Amino acid sequence: MTRLPAAGVPPVARLYAAAENRELDRRAIEALGIPGIVLMRRAGAASLALLRSRWPAARTLTVFCGRGNNAGDGYVVAGLACSRAFEVQLLQVTDAADLKGDAARARDWALEQGVTIEPFTSEVTLRGDVLVDGLLGTGLAGSVRPVFAAAVEKINGAGRPVLALDVPSGLAADTGCVLGCAVRATATITFIGVKRGLLTGEGPDFAGELEFDDLELPDVLYTEQQAPTGIRLLTLGRGDMQLPRRPRNAHKGRFGHVLVVGGDQGMGGAVALAAEAALRCGAGLVSAATRAEHLAPILARTPEVMVRSVATRAALLLMLDRASVVVLGPGLGQEPWAEQLFDTVLESNLPLVVDADGLNFLAATEHRRDDWVLTPHPGEAARLLGTTTAAINDDRFAAVSALQARYGGAVVLKGVGSLIACGDEVSLSPYGNPGMATGGTGDVLSGIIGALVAQGLAPMRAAALGVCLHGAAGDAAAASGAVGLAASDLAPHLRRLADGITL
C-alpha cells in the first residue's frame, strides 16, 4: 500500500478513467486468472489494514453498503472486522437480496462471520467510531438517487472519520465532479488503478487523504501492449521532468532570451513577477516590454531584467529581434495599446507563452500554432471555447483536450490538479495548494514556462515541468502558512527546486 500525498511525489505513473480501470479489472480476472472474489477480498483486507493504521483506537465500525461491487468491498471489510472482534454495524441501502455475483458472495461470507445486516433509514443511530463508505462505486453516471443521497447526508452530518472505498460515493471518478451530493471522506483507498477524478476538480476535497493499493497485481497488467494507457501523473525529478546539467563552459547565450510583454497602467507587477520567475528558472537573459511608469519599479526589484518602454509597434519590434521566446499577456489589459502589442507579437513567429489578457485577445481570433503554450484558468478557457466556466469544470479533461485541438501547441488548464495537453497526450500535476489562489501566481507560472522554452524544451515538456515547479514552489512557500501566501513568495523556492532536478 502506498500513500499519495496531496502535494508530494506519488509513486504511480498513470491515472485511469473508470472504464479503463474496469478493463484492468477484467484483464486481471480473465488473462491472469485471478477470481473477482479474490480481488474483492484483497480490497477489503487492504481497507481494514488502512483503517486500523489510520484510526488505531477505533473498535466499532459502521459500514454503508449499496448494491454493486463497491458494496461487496464493504461486506468484506465488515466480515474481516467482525472476525477481529470489532463491533460492526452494517447499513444496507436498497435490498441486500439485489446483490449479484461477487458482491453477493461477499455478503454471504460476511454473514458467516457474524455480520448482521440492518436496513438504512434516515433515523438510524450510527454506532461506529469510523464510518466506511461502500455505497456507490465508479459506475455512477447520473445524479445520486434520493435513497443514496439520504445516506450520504447521514455520513456527512455524523462528525465522524470516514473511509471511502475506491471513490467517495457521489464523486465522478472520471471528472472529479460531484453528482448532486458526495461523501466527504477523511481518507479514500482506491484499487487497481488511481482514478483520475480523485486528483482534480472537487476530487481532492472529497477524497481526503488518498491511498492506493494495486491488490498484488503484477506490473505486466499495466504495461502489456493492449493495456489501457490512462493519463500521465507528473513527478518532479523523474523521467523527462528534469533539466540538463549545465556544462562548465556555459554562458548566458546558451539559455535563451525571454521577453515579457504586458503591464498596462497599474499592472506592472504582473510583468515584474513573470520576469523574476524566468530569471529564477534559468533563462540566460530576460527583458520586459511595458509602460514607461513601470521601468523604475521593475529595475529596483530585479536589476537583471532589461526593461524598456514600448509605446509603439516599432519599439516592440526592436525587442522582438533579440528574443528567443515571448511571454505575452501578464497585466496586458484590453486597451488599444495592448491590442497593438498582441498583434505585433503574433506576427513575429517567435515561440510564445500566452496568458491572462493575451488569452482574451486570442479568443477573438482564429490563430492556431504548434510552438506556443497557452495557460488559461477555467474562466479564460470558457472564453476560448465559447462556453461557460461551469461547462469547463464539469469535465476538465475534455476541456483541455478541446482547447488543444482548437489552438494547437501545449495547453495548461490551471486549477487543482492542473492538466497539460499536447496532441493526444494529457498529463496531471499533483502539486499546488489553496494558498496559491491569489493574484499574480499565474504570472509567475508564465515566466517559469517561458524560461524553460528559452532553454530549448519543447512546449509540452516545458509546460509540464513548469506547472510542477510552480506548484512545488507554492507548496514550499505554504509550509509556513497557506493563508496570506503571495505570488512573490514562490520566487525564493524556484531556484532551489530547479537546481534540484538537474541531471
N, C-alpha and C positions, 0 to 999 in steps of 0.2 A: 504494500500500500504506500502511495506517495502523496505527499501534500502539495497542493497547488496554491501557493500564497498569492494574495490579491495583486501584489506588485513585486513578486520575486522572479526567479528564473525557473519556470516549470520544466520538468523533465520529459514532457511529452512533445512530440514533434508536430502532430496533426490534430485538428479538431473536426468533428463529423456532424453532418445533419442526421436527423432521426432515421431517415430511410437508409443512409449509409451505415448507421450503427446496426440497424436491423439486418442489413446484408452481412455485416461482420458476424453477427449472432448466427445467422443461417449457415454461413460457411463453417463456423466452429462446430455446429451440430452435424451438418451433412458431410463436409470434407474431412474434418478431423475426428468425427465420430464421438463427440462429447454430448451425451444426452442433455436436453434442455433442463431437466430437473437437477442435474448435477451443477450446471451453471447457476441455477436459482439458489441451490444450497450454498454454493461458494459466495454468492452475492449476500445472502443472509448472514453467513458467518463473518464476512468482512465488515458488514454493517454493525453487527453486535460488537465485534472487536473494537471498532472505532468508537462506538457509544461508551463502552466500558473504559476506554482510554481517555475519552474527552470528558466524561462525567463519572469518575470512579466512585463517587458516593451514592449514585443512583441505585435504588433497589426495587423500584416499581416503574413499569412502563405502560403507557397507553399507546396502542398500535392502531392506526386508522387504515382500513383496507377497502379498496374498491372491488373491481371485478376482473382485471386483466393480470398480466404477468407482474406488474408493479405490486398488486395485491399479493401475488404469490411470494415475492420477496419479503413482504410484510409478515406473511404467515410463517416463513422460515425464521425470521427474527424473533417472532413471538414464541415459536416452539423451542428454539435454542435457549432463549431467555428463561422460559419456564423450566427447562431441564437443568438450568443452572441456579435454580432457587429464587429467581426474580418473581415478584408478583406482577402478573401480566393481565391487563385489561385490553381486550381486542374488540374494537368497534367496527362493525361491518356496515358499510354504506351500500345500499341495494341488497338483494337477496344473495346469501352465500351459496345457494344452490345454482346461481348463474355462472359460477366459476367453471372453466373448462380446462382441459389439458393439464399442463404442468402446474398451473395455478391451483387447480382442483387437487392435484396430488399433494401440493404443499399444504393446502388446507387440511386434508385428511391426516397428513403426518403431524401437523400441529395439534390436531385434536387428540392424537395418540399420546402426545407429550403432556397432555393435561390442560391445554388452552381451551378456554370457554369463549364461544362467540356471543357477543352482545350486540343487538341491532343499534345503530346510531340514531339518536334523536337529539334535537337541539337542547333538550332539557337535561341530558345526561351529565352526571358529575364526573369530571376527569380525575383519575386517581394517580396517574403516572408522575414520577419526578421528571421524566423525559417523555416527550411525545414523538412518535415515529410516523412519518407521512408516507403511506403506501397507497394513496388514493388513486392517482392518475399518473400515467407514465408518459412516454414520448409520443404516443399516438394521438394525443388530444389535438383536434383540428379546429373546433369552434369554441365558442364561449362555454365556460364551466356551467353545467346544468344546475338548477336550483338545489337539488338534494346534496350535490357535492359542494356547492357554494356555501351551504349551511355548515358543512363540516370544516371547510376552510376558515370560515368566520370563527368557529369554535376554537380551532387551533390557534389562530392569530390572537384571539382575545384571552387566551389562557394565562399568558405571562410566564410560560414555562419554556425551557430549552426544547428545540425542535430539530430532529434529524430527518432530512428528506432523502428518500431512496431514488436514485438516478437523476431525477429533476424535481424541484418543488412543484407540487400539483398546481396546475393552472398557468405555469410558465411555458411558453412555446419553446421547445428545445431547439428549433431552427433559427429563431429570430431574437430571442430574449425579450419578447413582448408578453405582457400579462393579458391573458384571455378572459377578461371580465374580472376575475379575482385570482389570487395565488397565495399559496402558503409562503410565509416569510420565515425561512429556515434559519436556524443558528448555524447549522452545518449541512452540507449535502455531500453524499457519496455517490459518484457516478461510475458506471460499469462499462467495461469492454472498450469504449471509446469516449473521450471527453466531448460532450455535446457543445456545439459552438455557441448556442444561445446562452449558456451559463456565463460567458465571458464578455458579453456586450449587451447594449441596451439596458433593460432593467434586470438582467440576469444576475449580475454580481450583488445587487442589493437584496434579492430574494434568496439567492443560494447561500449566502453567508460564507463561512469557511468551506473551501472546496477541496474534496479528497477524490482520488481516482484509484480504482482497483481494476486491473486487467483480467481478473478471475483466472490467473495462471495460464492464460492463452499464450502460445508461442509467437515469437516475432514474425514468423513466416505468414501468419494470418494477415498481418498488416502490410507486408512487403511483397507478397506474390503479385504477379503481373496483373491479374484481374481484380485485385483488392480495391475497395473504394479509396480515393485519394484524399478526400476531405480538403481542408484548407490548412495553410501553414501557421503554426503558432511560433512567433518570433522569440528568439532568446539572444540577448547581447552576448557576444564573445563566442558564439557557436556558428560553424559554417561560414557563410559569407557575411555574417553580422560582425565583421571585424574590419579594421583598417590596415593597410600595408605599412610595415615598419619603414621609417624614413632612412635613406642612406646617409652616411656621414657627410657626403659632399652635397647635401640638399641645399637648395636656395629657394627664395620666395617665388621665383618664376615657375617652379615645378608644381605649385599647389593652387594655381588658378587665381583669378581676379573676380571677386563678387561685387556687383554693382546693385545697391539697394535703391529703388526708385519709389518715392512716395513722400508723405509728410506734408500735407496741405496745412493751412493755417490752423494752429492749435493742436496739431497731431504729429509733431516732430518726434515725440517719444517713441512712436512705433518704429520709425526708421532707426533711431538710436539702439533700440532693443534688438532689431534684426541684424544690424551691423555688428554689434558686440557679439552676438551669438555666432555669427560667421567667423569672426576672429577666434573665438574660443574653441571652435571646432576645426581649426586648421587651415583656413583659407590663407593663401600667401599674401594676397592684397585685398583690401576692402575699400570700396568707395561708396559714397552716398550722394544721390541727386535729389535735392529737396528745395524748400523755400528758403529765402535768404535769412529770415529771422531764426532759423534753426541751426545755422552754421556754428555759432559760438557755443551753444549748449552741447552740441554733439562733440565738438572738438574738446571741450572741457571734460566730458565724460570719457571719451575714448580718442585720445590724440592720434592713435594709429590709423584712424579712419580718414581717408581723403575725401572731404566733403565740399561740394560746390553747389552754388545756387543755380537753378535752371528755371529761367523764366520763359525760354523759347525752345522750339524744336531744335534749332541749330546748336544750342548749348548742350542739350542732351546727346545729340549725335556725336559730339566730341568725346563724351564719356563712354558711349557705347563702343567706340572704336577700340578702346583699351580693355574692355571687359571680356571675360570668358563665360559668364553666366549672369543673368539678371534676376533679382528678387523684386517682383512687381506687385505693389499693392499695399504694403503697410502704411496706414494713415493717408492713403492716396486721395480719398474724398471723391466727390461726384461732380465737381465743378468743371468748366471748360478747360482750365489748366490741366486737371487730372486726365481728362479725355484725350487731350493732345499728347501727353506723355504716354498714355496707354497705347495709342495708335502708333506712335513712333517706335516704341519698344517692340511691338508685334511685327513691325516691318523689318526689324534688324536681323531676324533669323537666328539670333543667339538662343542657346538653351535657357529656359525660363523656369522660375518657381512663381506661381501666381496665387496670391492670397487676397483676402479682405476685399477692398473695393475693386481690385483688379478682376476678381471673380464676378462682381456685379456688372462691370462693363462687359466681361466675356459672355455673360448670359444673354446679351442683346446681339451677339454676333453668331456667325456660322463657322468660326475657326475650329480647326482640328489639327493637332500636331503630335508627333511621336516623341519629341525631345523636351517636353515640359512636364512639370509636376504641379498638379492642382491640389490645393489643401482646404477644401470647404468644410465648414461646420454644417449641421443639418439645415439651418435656415438658408445658407448660401447654396447648398446642394439643391434645395427645393426650387430656388430661382433658376439654377442652371438647367433643371429638368422640367420646369414649368408646372410644378406640382406644389404640394403643401409640406410643411415641416412634419406634420403628423404622418403623412404617407411615407416620408423618408424613414422616420423612426419605426414605422410598422415593419419594415424589412430592410435593415441596413445593408445586408449582403446583396440583395437585389439592387439597391440604390447605388452602391459603389460600383457594381458591375455595369449598370446602365450609364453612369457618368463616364466611365472609361470607354465604353462602346461609342458614346456620342462624341467625346472630346479627345480621345486618344491619350498617349503618354501614360504617366502613372498618376493615380488619383488617391488621395488620402481623405477618407471620411472621418473627421475628428469626432471625439466623444469617448465615453468609457468603452474600452476595447476598440481603439481606433483601427479602422480597416484600410488596407492598402491594396489597390488593384492595378494590374497591368496585363493586358491580354486576357488569357484565361486564368491567370494566377491571382489568387486572393490570399492575403495574409492578415493576421490579427496581432496587435501588440498588447501584452497584458500589463504594461507599465502605465503609471499615472495615478492620480488621486483627486478627490473633490476640491482640494485646496487650489488646484490649477484652474478652476473655473473663475478666472479673473482676467480683466483686460490686459492685453499685452503678451499673454503666453503664446498666442497664435503667431505673433510677430517673431518671437524667439524661435518657434518651430521653422518658420520660413527661412530665417537666417541660417539655421543648422543645415537644412536640406541644401540651401544654396552653396554652403561651404563644401558639402560632400560632392555635389555635382561638379564644382570647380576643381576638385581633386581627382576627377576622372571617373567617378562612379556613375553607372547607368541609372536612368531615372527610377526604376523600380527599387534597385538596391539602395540608392540614396534616400528615397522616400522611406523605405522600411527601416533602415538603420537610423535615419534622422528621427523618426517617430519614437523609436525605442530609446535613443539617447535623451530626447526631450522628456519622455515620461519618467525615465530613471532619474534624471536630474530633478524633476519635480518631486519624486519620492524621497530623494536625499534631502531636498530642502524642507519637505514636510516632516522629516524626522523630529524636528524641534517644534512642530506645530503646524497643522494644515490651515487653520483659520487665520486669516490675515496674511497668507503667503502672497508675495508679489512676484510679478514676472521676472524682475531683475534678480530675485533670489536664486534663479536657476543658473545664472552665469558662473558663479564660483565652482559649481559642480561639473559643468560641461567639460572643461579641460581635463579634469581628473578622469572622468568616465571615458572620454575619447582616447586618452593615452592608455587607459587600462584595457582597451580592446584591440590594440595594435598587435599584428602577428609577430 
